[in-house]
Amino acid sequence: TVRSESAELGTIVNPPPPGERIAIAGHCWIVEEVDWKRHTVFATQVKGRVPAYFGDCPGDINTHVLERMRKALNEHATYPYLMGNARARLAQARHTAKLSGAGTKPLINLGGDTWVLFPWLGSYAFLALERMLKIKCAAELGLRGLDPSRPYFMQFKMKADEETFFEVLAAEAEKDFDPIELVYPGEVPYFDRYDEFVPEELVRKGFAEGVLDIEGMKQRVLSWRDHA
């Protein structure tokens, strides 16, 4: 149950951690507290928009879906089932992708030390990449302020150049590290319905080995070595 002060807003299946946003009752809310024993989420209304939130990322979007989206941006095919406004929107998206390079280049400089990464990965491979960047690569790259829009792109500031970025990521992806290394110290990522009744160390292990798509993430990162 999601509540704001004395008002009950509705229900969600899996609440996000405090500080994340949810969309419910036609508005955007920031989570203040999660009471697992009472199955209650306390939230405060804020301005903005947020995608539907399930577990630690928005839904379970397969990598094949993201790859087909990229293909749709790069091809010139027309889809007869689209209405006029949809055709115009697609044409605009293709034009923007061509000018920016978003359809072909994974990493784009937005000016100065600000970058955006389009990995075209599904929900759980994207989440694994996000965590590898923060935990294993941030110090060497001088990376900070990583702001993800899961699972589509992530924006951040970085001192390193493009070549160094791909080299550092590939080096980390080639290592045979333990998946638990992508779980933050002290983090207990409740993901499934009954996780709260499971020992914390098993919840952490289950999330690292059963939720994060580390292998899918590694394959994509190693495929970027040509860009270096």
Backbone as ProteinMPNN parsed JSONL, in Angstrom:
{"seq_chain_A": "TVRSESAELGTIVNPPPPGERIAIAGHCWIVEEVDWKRHTVFATQVKGRVPAYFGDCPGDINTHVLERMRKALNEHATYPYLMGNARARLAQARHTAKLSGAGTKPLINLGGDTWVLFPWLGSYAFLALERMLKIKCAAELGLRGLDPSRPYFMQFKMKADEETFFEVLAAEAEKDFDPIELVYPGEVPYFDRYDEFVPEELVRKGFAEGVLDIEGMKQRVLSWRDHA", "coords_chain_A": {"N_chain_A": [[0.841, -1.195, 0.0], [0.552, 2.19, -0.865], [1.086, 5.237, 0.688], [0.407, 8.674, 1.417], [0.937, 10.863, 3.812], [-2.098, 10.976, 5.41], [-3.535, 9.879, 3.386], [-4.476, 7.168, 1.258], [-2.945, 5.969, -1.567], [-2.881, 3.861, -3.373], [-1.812, 0.646, -4.624], [1.299, -1.159, -5.072], [3.373, -3.682, -6.593], [6.142, -4.39, -6.103], [8.026, -2.419, -4.076], [10.203, 0.399, -4.687], [13.501, 1.37, -3.458], [13.972, 3.825, -0.776], [14.097, 7.233, -1.839], [13.91, 6.771, -4.546], [11.676, 7.244, -7.378], [8.142, 6.886, -7.943], [5.273, 6.248, -10.003], [1.988, 6.905, -9.493], [-1.551, 7.068, -8.979], [-1.897, 9.093, -10.834], [0.146, 10.927, -10.479], [3.567, 11.921, -9.717], [5.739, 10.517, -7.33], [8.032, 10.602, -4.582], [9.752, 8.115, -2.868], [9.748, 7.895, 0.586], [9.941, 6.193, 2.791], [9.991, 2.67, 3.427], [8.009, 0.348, 4.866], [8.466, -2.761, 5.584], [7.328, -4.725, 7.214], [4.696, -3.92, 7.629], [3.9, -3.741, 5.064], [3.836, -1.279, 3.678], [4.278, 1.732, 1.879], [5.622, 4.91, 2.219], [5.192, 8.032, 0.801], [6.001, 11.132, -0.933], [4.569, 13.709, -2.82], [5.972, 14.864, -5.866], [7.226, 16.976, -8.517], [7.452, 16.068, -11.976], [8.179, 13.176, -14.09], [7.968, 9.606, -14.253], [8.937, 6.283, -15.139], [6.965, 3.209, -15.1], [7.551, 1.207, -12.251], [9.223, -1.64, -11.263], [10.581, -3.754, -8.981], [14.048, -3.407, -9.137], [14.348, -2.078, -11.528], [12.679, -0.642, -14.429], [10.275, -2.699, -15.15], [10.634, -5.8, -17.021], [12.424, -5.787, -19.531], [13.44, -7.264, -22.429], [16.678, -7.758, -23.93], [16.546, -8.174, -26.687], [14.378, -6.62, -27.448], [15.292, -3.983, -27.1], [17.353, -4.018, -28.983], [15.877, -4.29, -31.307], [14.567, -1.889, -31.309], [16.712, -0.154, -31.784], [17.351, -1.011, -34.353], [15.05, -0.215, -35.698], [15.39, 2.522, -35.628], [17.564, 2.843, -37.296], [16.919, 1.782, -39.784], [15.096, 2.193, -42.912], [12.583, 1.402, -43.384], [9.04, 1.438, -43.861], [6.16, 1.199, -41.848], [3.148, -0.212, -42.356], [1.009, -0.268, -40.575], [1.12, 1.954, -38.971], [-0.266, 5.046, -37.859], [-0.774, 8.429, -39.075], [0.422, 10.424, -37.309], [2.125, 8.804, -35.835], [3.887, 7.881, -37.808], [5.129, 10.272, -38.462], [6.367, 10.837, -36.02], [8.16, 8.712, -35.84], [9.794, 9.25, -38.051], [10.937, 11.635, -37.225], [12.349, 10.736, -34.987], [14.192, 9.006, -36.206], [15.63, 10.849, -37.728], [16.782, 12.439, -35.724], [18.333, 10.493, -34.403], [20.149, 9.891, -36.424], [21.528, 12.319, -36.778], [22.682, 12.691, -34.258], [24.066, 10.366, -33.852], [23.195, 8.399, -32.216], [22.025, 6.011, -32.95], [24.047, 4.411, -33.838], [26.469, 4.85, -32.472], [27.631, 3.976, -29.284], [28.517, 5.678, -27.221], [28.247, 9.093, -26.592], [29.354, 12.402, -26.722], [28.173, 15.144, -24.923], [29.051, 17.638, -24.701], [31.808, 19.27, -23.282], [32.644, 17.692, -20.267], [30.513, 16.008, -20.155], [28.648, 13.13, -20.827], [26.72, 10.675, -22.697], [25.475, 7.4, -22.612], [24.387, 4.847, -24.702], [23.502, 1.768, -24.305], [21.799, -0.179, -25.352], [20.668, -2.431, -24.069], [18.842, -4.994, -22.317], [16.702, -4.883, -19.349], [18.025, -6.102, -17.056], [20.641, -6.599, -17.816], [21.401, -4.016, -18.381], [21.201, -2.937, -15.816], [23.265, -4.348, -14.586], [25.464, -3.322, -15.998], [25.343, -0.63, -15.266], [25.938, -0.837, -12.531], [28.521, -1.959, -12.664], [29.935, 0.139, -13.812], [29.716, 2.102, -11.791], [30.818, 0.821, -9.507], [33.235, -0.512, -10.257], [34.553, 0.971, -12.251], [34.41, 3.74, -11.957], [36.308, 5.233, -10.429], [38.752, 5.067, -11.897], [37.993, 6.217, -14.301], [37.224, 8.713, -13.582], [34.565, 9.194, -13.181], [31.368, 10.514, -12.468], [28.181, 11.439, -10.964], [26.317, 9.73, -12.261], [23.418, 9.238, -14.026], [20.837, 7.272, -14.589], [18.438, 6.35, -17.111], [16.657, 3.899, -17.024], [15.763, 1.128, -19.118], [17.309, 2.526, -21.027], [19.216, 4.685, -21.509], [22.172, 6.213, -20.059], [23.375, 9.02, -18.361], [26.289, 10.934, -17.61], [29.093, 12.52, -15.941], [32.501, 12.732, -16.879], [36.007, 12.421, -16.599], [37.804, 11.068, -18.195], [38.716, 10.214, -21.647], [37.008, 9.156, -24.699], [38.245, 6.863, -25.807], [39.673, 5.796, -23.627], [37.543, 5.185, -21.964], [36.224, 2.978, -23.238], [38.322, 1.14, -23.188], [38.831, 0.732, -20.44], [36.345, -0.312, -19.588], [36.244, -2.684, -21.112], [38.436, -4.045, -20.084], [37.611, -4.549, -17.461], [35.351, -6.107, -17.956], [36.452, -8.388, -18.992], [37.499, -9.645, -16.835], [37.181, -12.3, -14.473], [35.1, -11.924, -12.321], [33.422, -12.161, -9.113], [29.898, -12.273, -9.037], [28.68, -11.116, -6.764], [30.14, -8.908, -6.228], [28.977, -6.824, -7.529], [26.969, -5.964, -5.941], [26.07, -3.522, -3.671], [27.898, -2.634, -0.675], [26.37, -3.689, 2.301], [23.894, -3.566, 1.115], [20.622, -4.847, 0.695], [18.921, -6.114, -1.625], [15.781, -6.416, -1.945], [13.796, -8.228, -4.044], [12.057, -10.215, -5.02], [8.787, -11.435, -4.101], [8.721, -12.705, -1.54], [11.144, -12.16, -0.409], [11.774, -10.801, 1.921], [11.567, -12.617, 3.94], [13.695, -14.235, 3.737], [17.078, -15.13, 4.535], [19.406, -12.431, 4.693], [21.921, -12.662, 3.392], [21.412, -14.584, 1.479], [19.512, -13.304, -0.068], [21.043, -11.26, -1.187], [22.9, -12.811, -2.641], [21.149, -14.171, -4.364], [20.127, -12.043, -5.87], [22.445, -11.075, -7.12], [23.339, -13.299, -8.63], [21.083, -14.331, -9.842], [19.408, -12.326, -10.838], [20.776, -10.028, -11.97], [22.01, -9.605, -15.218], [24.824, -10.437, -15.954], [26.458, -11.738, -17.798], [25.272, -11.102, -20.284], [25.717, -8.362, -20.232], [28.539, -8.264, -20.244], [29.129, -9.343, -22.782], [28.133, -7.336, -24.477], [29.716, -5.115, -23.763], [32.296, -6.006, -24.472], [31.956, -6.137, -27.18], [32.166, -3.551, -27.911], [34.794, -2.863, -28.247], [35.833, -2.196, -30.706], [35.177, 0.445, -31.017], [37.039, 1.684, -29.542]], "CA_chain_A": [[0.0, 0.0, 0.0], [1.285, 3.451, -0.926], [0.374, 6.275, 1.442], [0.987, 9.998, 1.554], [0.3, 11.368, 5.027], [-3.247, 10.147, 5.802], [-4.238, 9.409, 2.188], [-4.025, 5.949, 0.622], [-2.853, 6.27, -2.991], [-3.058, 2.656, -4.184], [-0.881, -0.429, -4.29], [2.301, -1.568, -6.05], [3.819, -5.046, -6.327], [7.462, -4.342, -5.476], [8.396, -1.015, -3.872], [11.61, 0.765, -4.876], [14.108, 1.857, -2.218], [13.787, 5.252, -0.493], [14.817, 8.133, -2.73], [13.472, 6.533, -5.923], [10.347, 7.793, -7.684], [7.117, 6.001, -8.47], [4.126, 6.908, -10.612], [0.751, 6.305, -8.997], [-2.656, 8.022, -8.787], [-1.797, 10.204, -11.769], [1.195, 11.872, -10.109], [4.894, 11.388, -9.436], [5.993, 10.532, -5.894], [9.33, 10.107, -4.161], [9.597, 7.2, -1.736], [10.408, 8.362, 1.799], [10.197, 5.078, 3.705], [9.314, 1.408, 3.125], [7.782, -0.469, 6.058], [8.276, -4.104, 5.049], [6.457, -5.508, 8.088], [3.298, -3.491, 7.415], [3.674, -3.697, 3.602], [3.402, 0.088, 3.407], [5.252, 2.671, 1.334], [5.278, 6.303, 2.496], [5.717, 8.813, -0.314], [5.675, 12.549, -1.01], [4.374, 14.102, -4.214], [6.962, 15.762, -6.45], [7.004, 17.238, -9.93], [8.241, 15.237, -12.877], [7.594, 11.943, -14.595], [8.763, 8.426, -13.938], [8.363, 5.07, -15.744], [6.46, 2.205, -14.171], [8.704, 0.697, -11.507], [9.077, -2.983, -10.72], [11.859, -4.187, -8.449], [15.128, -2.442, -9.243], [14.375, -1.425, -12.829], [11.32, -0.537, -14.932], [9.804, -3.861, -15.89], [11.631, -6.77, -17.464], [12.494, -5.589, -20.972], [14.488, -8.125, -22.964], [17.666, -7.107, -24.787], [16.084, -8.245, -28.085], [13.471, -5.486, -27.677], [16.129, -2.79, -27.273], [18.069, -4.15, -30.254], [14.913, -4.032, -32.39], [14.349, -0.442, -31.294], [17.845, 0.454, -32.485], [17.21, -1.329, -35.775], [13.973, 0.63, -36.226], [15.936, 3.871, -35.808], [18.583, 2.855, -38.348], [16.408, 1.354, -41.081], [14.226, 3.149, -43.612], [11.323, 0.722, -43.67], [7.792, 2.048, -43.394], [5.29, 0.195, -41.242], [1.811, 0.175, -42.833], [0.024, -0.202, -39.493], [1.252, 3.208, -38.232], [-1.096, 6.183, -38.257], [-0.002, 9.574, -39.546], [1.254, 11.025, -36.263], [3.17, 7.841, -35.474], [4.882, 7.904, -38.88], [5.889, 11.517, -38.316], [7.196, 10.694, -34.821], [9.246, 7.799, -36.179], [10.7, 9.954, -38.956], [11.677, 12.592, -36.399], [13.288, 9.97, -34.161], [15.27, 8.544, -37.083], [16.444, 12.014, -38.082], [17.557, 12.797, -34.528], [19.324, 9.439, -34.178], [21.189, 10.009, -37.452], [22.331, 13.511, -36.512], [23.408, 12.549, -32.997], [24.836, 9.134, -33.858], [22.68, 7.518, -31.164], [21.666, 4.705, -33.486], [25.234, 3.633, -34.209], [27.54, 5.038, -31.491], [27.142, 3.784, -27.922], [28.906, 6.772, -26.33], [28.162, 10.38, -27.27], [29.715, 13.549, -25.893], [27.146, 16.179, -24.94], [29.728, 18.91, -24.473], [32.655, 19.277, -22.093], [32.863, 16.385, -19.651], [29.213, 15.341, -20.033], [28.488, 12.064, -21.817], [25.543, 9.818, -22.601], [25.757, 6.045, -23.1], [23.255, 4.065, -25.178], [24.0, 0.385, -24.398], [20.828, -1.037, -26.039], [20.602, -3.668, -23.296], [17.626, -5.223, -21.557], [16.638, -4.339, -17.994], [18.94, -6.629, -16.052], [21.998, -6.38, -18.315], [21.6, -2.578, -18.176], [21.439, -2.742, -14.388], [24.61, -4.867, -14.313], [26.42, -2.363, -16.552], [25.288, 0.551, -14.407], [26.657, -1.145, -11.292], [29.943, -2.134, -12.951], [30.49, 1.478, -13.996], [29.805, 2.799, -10.5], [31.622, 0.112, -8.518], [34.534, -0.967, -10.732], [35.191, 1.827, -13.247], [34.24, 5.173, -11.693], [37.538, 5.88, -9.95], [39.737, 5.156, -12.975], [37.479, 7.084, -15.366], [36.811, 10.016, -13.055], [33.137, 9.24, -13.513], [30.515, 10.935, -11.35], [26.842, 11.922, -11.323], [25.661, 8.846, -13.223], [21.96, 9.374, -13.94], [20.293, 6.335, -15.577], [17.03, 6.243, -17.505], [16.672, 2.466, -17.281], [17.057, 0.6, -19.553], [17.547, 3.137, -22.339], [20.495, 5.397, -21.585], [22.654, 6.781, -18.806], [24.15, 10.245, -18.545], [27.247, 11.108, -16.522], [30.258, 13.363, -16.173], [33.672, 11.866, -16.9], [37.271, 13.089, -16.925], [38.505, 10.293, -19.223], [38.236, 10.38, -23.017], [36.214, 8.05, -25.23], [39.076, 5.672, -25.979], [39.94, 5.249, -22.294], [36.284, 4.633, -21.465], [36.016, 1.63, -23.782], [39.413, 0.278, -22.744], [38.622, 0.396, -19.025], [35.186, -1.199, -19.502], [36.596, -3.991, -21.663], [39.347, -4.693, -19.145], [36.818, -5.04, -16.329], [34.444, -7.15, -18.437], [37.232, -9.598, -19.248], [37.857, -10.264, -15.562], [36.247, -13.305, -13.96], [34.797, -11.477, -10.959], [32.27, -12.734, -8.429], [28.726, -11.408, -9.205], [28.338, -10.407, -5.533], [30.877, -7.654, -6.235], [28.105, -5.781, -8.082], [25.988, -5.6, -4.925], [26.699, -2.527, -2.812], [28.091, -3.067, 0.722], [25.225, -3.462, 3.164], [22.641, -3.545, 0.354], [19.792, -6.051, 0.666], [17.988, -5.756, -2.703], [14.548, -7.211, -1.996], [13.351, -8.207, -5.436], [10.9, -11.089, -5.147], [7.72, -11.167, -3.148], [8.961, -13.208, -0.188], [12.555, -11.973, -0.068], [11.948, -10.292, 3.278], [11.594, -13.745, 4.868], [14.883, -15.011, 3.401], [18.296, -14.539, 5.105], [19.919, -11.34, 3.872], [23.03, -13.078, 2.535], [20.847, -15.314, 0.35], [18.873, -12.304, -0.916], [22.137, -10.625, -1.925], [23.435, -13.796, -3.584], [20.126, -14.418, -5.381], [20.055, -10.874, -6.747], [23.68, -10.997, -7.905], [23.501, -14.426, -9.546], [19.837, -14.705, -10.502], [18.702, -11.189, -11.42], [21.679, -9.272, -12.839], [22.468, -10.312, -16.417], [26.228, -10.041, -16.082], [26.998, -12.297, -19.034], [24.774, -10.274, -21.379], [26.411, -7.078, -20.139], [29.927, -8.447, -20.664], [29.169, -9.532, -24.237], [27.945, -6.046, -25.135], [30.878, -4.268, -23.496], [33.427, -6.485, -25.272], [31.683, -5.831, -28.602], [32.459, -2.115, -28.129], [36.224, -2.605, -28.333], [36.129, -1.576, -32.008], [35.032, 1.893, -30.89], [38.258, 2.217, -28.906]], "C_chain_A": [[0.874, 1.242, 0.0], [0.454, 4.535, -0.246], [1.154, 7.583, 1.386], [0.246, 10.694, 2.682], [-0.883, 10.47, 5.376], [-3.971, 9.534, 4.616], [-3.617, 8.127, 1.661], [-4.084, 6.14, -0.888], [-3.141, 5.072, -3.881], [-2.049, 1.614, -3.756], [0.112, -0.66, -5.418], [2.815, -2.946, -5.639], [5.139, -5.068, -5.572], [7.895, -2.894, -5.303], [9.872, -0.762, -4.147], [12.188, 1.244, -3.544], [13.834, 3.345, -2.005], [14.665, 6.116, -1.392], [14.459, 7.942, -4.185], [12.067, 7.096, -6.116], [9.415, 6.7, -8.183], [6.006, 6.849, -9.08], [2.877, 6.184, -10.138], [-0.281, 7.402, -8.778], [-2.488, 9.267, -9.649], [-0.718, 11.217, -11.458], [2.514, 11.138, -9.888], [5.184, 11.563, -7.948], [7.4, 10.046, -5.615], [9.149, 9.278, -2.897], [10.411, 7.713, -0.548], [10.823, 7.198, 2.695], [9.419, 3.853, 3.24], [9.231, 0.596, 4.407], [7.44, -1.878, 5.591], [7.331, -4.937, 5.9], [4.988, -5.187, 7.848], [2.942, -3.412, 5.926], [3.171, -2.32, 3.166], [4.56, 0.933, 2.902], [4.766, 4.086, 1.63], [5.972, 7.183, 1.457], [5.248, 10.258, -0.244], [5.581, 12.944, -2.471], [5.446, 15.093, -4.655], [6.592, 16.007, -7.906], [7.882, 16.312, -10.761], [7.487, 14.019, -13.333], [8.52, 10.791, -14.257], [8.131, 7.227, -14.63], [7.797, 4.145, -14.682], [7.635, 1.488, -13.53], [8.394, -0.672, -10.941], [10.449, -3.434, -10.246], [12.888, -3.092, -8.581], [15.272, -1.833, -10.627], [12.96, -1.481, -13.423], [10.913, -1.738, -15.777], [10.94, -4.796, -16.251], [11.654, -6.714, -18.982], [13.685, -6.366, -21.509], [15.426, -7.344, -23.881], [17.228, -7.12, -26.25], [15.158, -7.074, -28.428], [14.274, -4.215, -27.921], [16.881, -2.841, -28.599], [17.144, -3.882, -31.439], [14.571, -2.547, -32.457], [15.468, 0.278, -32.046], [17.743, 0.2, -33.984], [16.138, -0.457, -36.415], [14.46, 2.053, -36.47], [16.874, 3.943, -37.005], [18.061, 2.462, -39.727], [15.47, 2.397, -41.676], [12.861, 2.548, -43.933], [10.141, 1.531, -43.148], [6.886, 0.931, -42.897], [3.839, 0.581, -41.546], [0.772, 0.323, -41.727], [0.102, 1.107, -38.709], [0.307, 4.27, -38.775], [-0.185, 7.367, -38.568], [0.925, 10.165, -38.506], [2.393, 10.107, -35.858], [4.261, 7.803, -36.536], [5.76, 9.145, -38.78], [6.834, 11.439, -37.115], [8.397, 9.793, -35.092], [10.269, 8.489, -37.076], [11.554, 10.957, -38.171], [12.728, 11.882, -35.551], [14.462, 9.482, -34.985], [16.202, 9.684, -37.472], [17.34, 12.411, -36.922], [18.662, 11.779, -34.264], [20.473, 9.54, -35.177], [22.107, 11.191, -37.167], [23.211, 13.335, -35.279], [24.351, 11.349, -32.993], [24.333, 8.118, -32.862], [22.335, 6.125, -31.671], [22.853, 3.813, -33.779], [26.36, 3.725, -33.185], [26.996, 4.831, -30.083], [27.417, 4.971, -27.0], [28.945, 8.079, -27.104], [28.506, 11.49, -26.286], [28.663, 14.646, -26.051], [27.728, 17.569, -24.733], [30.532, 18.876, -23.188], [32.882, 17.87, -21.56], [31.567, 15.612, -19.444], [29.011, 14.362, -21.187], [27.161, 11.344, -21.625], [25.883, 8.482, -23.266], [24.453, 5.357, -23.471], [23.706, 2.613, -25.318], [23.087, -0.558, -25.162], [20.783, -2.425, -25.4], [19.27, -3.771, -22.579], [17.787, -4.804, -20.106], [17.773, -4.803, -17.104], [20.392, -6.604, -16.508], [22.362, -4.904, -18.147], [21.953, -2.302, -16.723], [22.831, -3.235, -13.995], [25.677, -3.896, -14.817], [26.49, -1.112, -15.685], [26.106, 0.332, -13.13], [28.149, -1.35, -11.537], [30.623, -0.782, -13.144], [30.711, 2.169, -12.656], [30.827, 2.159, -9.567], [33.046, -0.14, -8.984], [35.27, 0.033, -11.63], [35.226, 3.309, -12.885], [35.541, 5.855, -11.31], [38.536, 6.088, -11.085], [39.304, 6.111, -14.077], [37.191, 8.503, -14.889], [35.34, 10.256, -13.316], [32.318, 9.616, -12.283], [29.15, 11.35, -11.88], [26.13, 11.056, -12.331], [24.152, 8.855, -12.994], [21.325, 8.467, -14.991], [18.816, 6.564, -15.877], [16.869, 4.805, -17.98], [15.51, 2.041, -18.159], [17.526, 1.226, -20.859], [18.884, 3.858, -22.46], [20.907, 5.841, -20.194], [23.562, 7.954, -19.11], [25.085, 10.416, -17.354], [28.32, 12.108, -16.922], [31.498, 12.488, -16.032], [34.913, 12.653, -17.307], [38.001, 12.384, -18.072], [37.936, 10.596, -20.614], [37.523, 9.11, -23.477], [37.023, 6.761, -25.326], [39.342, 4.993, -24.635], [38.698, 4.588, -21.717], [36.088, 3.197, -21.938], [37.103, 0.661, -23.324], [39.212, -0.189, -21.304], [37.447, -0.562, -18.872], [35.53, -2.597, -19.995], [37.506, -4.758, -20.701], [38.595, -5.279, -17.96], [35.918, -6.197, -16.756], [35.176, -8.465, -18.68], [37.603, -10.33, -17.962], [36.773, -11.245, -15.115], [35.91, -12.97, -12.507], [33.535, -12.145, -10.418], [31.071, -11.789, -8.592], [28.374, -10.599, -7.958], [29.073, -9.072, -5.441], [30.054, -6.502, -6.81], [26.923, -5.472, -7.165], [26.679, -4.675, -3.942], [26.844, -3.046, -1.376], [26.871, -2.716, 1.579], [23.886, -3.451, 2.45], [21.935, -4.896, 0.449], [18.693, -5.78, -0.364], [16.778, -6.695, -2.771], [13.955, -7.097, -3.393], [12.099, -9.048, -5.647], [9.98, -10.939, -3.939], [8.058, -11.57, -1.713], [10.411, -13.041, 0.253], [12.758, -11.531, 1.384], [12.013, -11.418, 4.309], [12.831, -14.628, 4.669], [16.099, -14.355, 4.058], [18.929, -13.535, 4.145], [21.028, -11.784, 2.93], [22.531, -13.86, 1.322], [20.13, -14.367, -0.608], [19.931, -11.626, -1.792], [22.685, -11.559, -3.005], [22.444, -14.055, -4.722], [20.006, -13.282, -6.366], [21.259, -10.828, -7.685], [23.737, -12.072, -8.977], [22.239, -14.758, -10.346], [19.091, -13.583, -11.182], [19.595, -10.437, -12.399], [22.148, -10.131, -14.018], [23.907, -9.884, -16.714], [26.822, -10.546, -17.385], [26.553, -11.484, -20.244], [25.472, -8.924, -21.419], [27.832, -7.201, -20.656], [30.038, -8.583, -22.183], [29.041, -8.197, -24.968], [29.161, -5.154, -24.95], [32.066, -4.698, -24.359], [33.222, -6.227, -26.759], [32.002, -4.375, -28.935], [33.945, -1.848, -28.346], [36.63, -1.974, -29.66], [36.053, -0.056, -31.919], [36.254, 2.518, -30.234], [39.365, 2.427, -29.929]], "O_chain_A": [[1.826, 1.338, 0.774], [-0.72, 4.728, -0.56], [2.383, 7.597, 1.317], [-0.918, 11.07, 2.539], [-0.676, 9.282, 5.622], [-4.911, 8.759, 4.795], [-2.394, 7.994, 1.616], [-5.145, 6.437, -1.435], [-3.592, 5.234, -5.015], [-1.495, 1.686, -2.659], [-0.188, -0.393, -6.582], [2.707, -3.333, -4.476], [5.243, -5.696, -4.519], [8.11, -2.202, -6.298], [10.706, -1.623, -3.868], [11.437, 1.496, -2.602], [13.5, 4.051, -2.956], [15.817, 5.781, -1.669], [14.674, 8.845, -4.994], [11.361, 7.386, -5.15], [9.854, 5.712, -8.772], [5.823, 8.012, -8.721], [2.729, 4.982, -10.358], [0.068, 8.53, -8.431], [-2.885, 10.363, -9.252], [-0.658, 12.267, -12.099], [2.569, 9.908, -9.875], [4.913, 12.618, -7.373], [7.912, 9.179, -6.323], [8.466, 9.701, -1.964], [11.616, 7.937, -0.663], [11.905, 7.205, 3.282], [8.311, 3.981, 2.719], [10.253, 0.202, 4.969], [6.295, -2.171, 5.248], [6.603, -5.775, 5.368], [4.14, -6.079, 7.864], [1.817, -3.058, 5.572], [2.217, -2.205, 2.396], [5.673, 0.864, 3.422], [3.623, 4.424, 1.325], [7.184, 7.092, 1.259], [4.25, 10.578, 0.401], [6.426, 12.552, -3.275], [5.786, 16.029, -3.931], [5.737, 15.315, -8.459], [8.92, 15.837, -10.301], [6.312, 13.838, -13.014], [9.71, 10.985, -14.005], [6.905, 7.149, -14.708], [8.113, 4.28, -13.5], [8.62, 1.193, -14.207], [7.412, -0.845, -10.22], [11.387, -3.487, -11.041], [12.635, -1.955, -8.181], [16.248, -1.125, -10.875], [12.134, -2.276, -12.975], [11.179, -1.78, -16.978], [12.079, -4.595, -15.829], [10.982, -7.502, -19.647], [14.818, -6.142, -21.082], [15.013, -6.383, -24.53], [17.51, -6.172, -26.982], [15.153, -6.594, -29.562], [13.973, -3.455, -28.841], [17.03, -1.817, -29.266], [17.565, -3.32, -32.45], [14.316, -2.011, -33.535], [15.22, 1.189, -32.835], [18.015, 1.09, -34.79], [16.299, -0.007, -37.55], [14.006, 2.717, -37.402], [16.972, 4.982, -37.657], [18.692, 2.776, -40.737], [15.101, 3.366, -41.013], [12.08, 3.137, -44.679], [10.236, 2.214, -42.128], [6.858, -0.157, -43.472], [3.355, 1.595, -41.045], [-0.249, 0.98, -41.93], [-0.755, 1.36, -37.863], [0.103, 4.382, -39.984], [1.025, 7.308, -38.348], [2.102, 10.389, -38.788], [3.497, 10.569, -35.57], [5.442, 7.701, -36.202], [6.973, 9.083, -38.985], [7.966, 11.917, -37.181], [9.507, 10.067, -34.636], [11.475, 8.33, -36.882], [12.749, 11.102, -38.43], [13.854, 12.36, -35.411], [15.604, 9.532, -34.529], [17.418, 9.506, -37.538], [18.524, 12.688, -37.114], [19.791, 12.15, -33.942], [21.63, 9.304, -34.827], [23.326, 11.079, -37.298], [24.357, 13.783, -35.263], [25.316, 11.312, -32.23], [24.962, 7.077, -32.67], [22.353, 5.164, -30.903], [22.701, 2.603, -33.95], [27.131, 2.778, -33.037], [25.995, 5.449, -29.719], [26.63, 5.241, -26.093], [29.593, 8.172, -28.146], [28.011, 11.513, -25.16], [28.308, 15.027, -27.167], [26.996, 18.551, -24.606], [30.018, 18.504, -22.133], [33.262, 16.968, -22.306], [31.521, 14.671, -18.651], [29.178, 14.708, -22.356], [26.557, 11.388, -20.553], [26.495, 8.439, -24.334], [23.527, 5.286, -22.664], [24.248, 2.252, -26.362], [23.527, -1.626, -25.586], [20.849, -3.447, -26.083], [18.642, -2.758, -22.268], [18.874, -4.415, -19.68], [18.424, -3.981, -16.459], [21.293, -6.588, -15.67], [23.5, -4.579, -17.811], [22.875, -1.542, -16.426], [23.5, -2.616, -13.167], [26.681, -3.671, -14.141], [27.575, -0.6, -15.408], [26.865, 1.204, -12.708], [28.966, -0.955, -10.705], [31.751, -0.579, -12.696], [31.768, 2.752, -12.417], [31.607, 2.855, -8.917], [33.981, 0.001, -8.196], [36.492, -0.048, -11.758], [36.01, 4.06, -13.465], [35.846, 6.937, -11.81], [39.104, 7.172, -11.219], [40.143, 6.746, -14.717], [36.943, 9.395, -15.701], [34.92, 11.37, -13.629], [32.55, 9.097, -11.191], [28.976, 11.584, -13.077], [25.406, 11.575, -13.181], [23.673, 8.523, -11.909], [21.271, 8.836, -16.164], [18.044, 6.93, -14.991], [16.935, 4.521, -19.176], [14.392, 2.525, -17.984], [18.082, 0.533, -21.711], [19.609, 3.649, -23.433], [20.098, 5.847, -19.266], [24.408, 7.89, -20.002], [24.725, 10.086, -16.224], [28.437, 12.49, -18.086], [31.548, 11.608, -15.173], [34.873, 13.451, -18.243], [38.729, 13.022, -18.831], [36.844, 11.147, -20.752], [37.444, 8.124, -22.745], [36.536, 5.69, -24.966], [39.249, 3.771, -24.518], [38.788, 3.551, -21.059], [35.818, 2.304, -21.134], [36.826, -0.517, -23.098], [39.401, -1.365, -20.992], [37.533, -1.524, -18.11], [35.153, -3.587, -19.369], [37.361, -5.968, -20.526], [38.905, -6.38, -17.506], [35.74, -7.156, -16.005], [34.579, -9.537, -18.582], [37.979, -11.502, -17.998], [35.587, -11.026, -15.361], [36.37, -13.638, -11.581], [32.696, -12.63, -11.177], [31.209, -10.598, -8.31], [27.825, -9.504, -8.077], [28.679, -8.201, -4.666], [30.392, -5.336, -6.606], [25.981, -4.791, -7.573], [27.752, -4.998, -3.432], [26.003, -3.815, -0.912], [26.406, -1.576, 1.573], [22.844, -3.339, 3.096], [22.557, -5.948, 0.305], [17.634, -5.266, -0.005], [16.759, -7.645, -3.554], [13.652, -6.0, -3.864], [11.187, -8.643, -6.367], [10.359, -10.39, -2.905], [7.717, -10.852, -0.773], [10.856, -13.708, 1.187], [13.776, -11.844, 2.001], [12.466, -11.2, 5.432], [12.993, -15.643, 5.348], [16.151, -13.128, 4.135], [18.98, -13.763, 2.937], [21.078, -11.335, 1.785], [23.147, -13.811, 0.258], [20.134, -14.59, -1.819], [19.73, -11.445, -2.992], [22.905, -11.144, -4.143], [22.831, -14.148, -5.886], [19.806, -13.507, -7.56], [21.12, -10.577, -8.882], [24.137, -11.799, -10.109], [22.315, -15.39, -11.4], [18.226, -13.839, -12.02], [19.205, -10.229, -13.548], [22.625, -11.249, -13.827], [24.161, -9.075, -17.607], [27.615, -9.843, -18.014], [27.358, -11.204, -21.133], [25.781, -8.403, -22.491], [28.292, -6.351, -21.419], [30.936, -8.006, -22.797], [29.742, -7.947, -25.948], [29.591, -4.498, -25.899], [32.765, -3.851, -24.915], [34.188, -6.112, -27.513], [32.097, -4.009, -30.106], [34.323, -0.706, -28.606], [37.653, -1.294, -29.737], [36.759, 0.653, -32.636], [36.485, 3.722, -30.349], [40.458, 2.868, -29.574]]}, "name": "protein", "num_of_chains": 1, "seq": "TVRSESAELGTIVNPPPPGERIAIAGHCWIVEEVDWKRHTVFATQVKGRVPAYFGDCPGDINTHVLERMRKALNEHATYPYLMGNARARLAQARHTAKLSGAGTKPLINLGGDTWVLFPWLGSYAFLALERMLKIKCAAELGLRGLDPSRPYFMQFKMKADEETFFEVLAAEAEKDFDPIELVYPGEVPYFDRYDEFVPEELVRKGFAEGVLDIEGMKQRVLSWRDHA"}
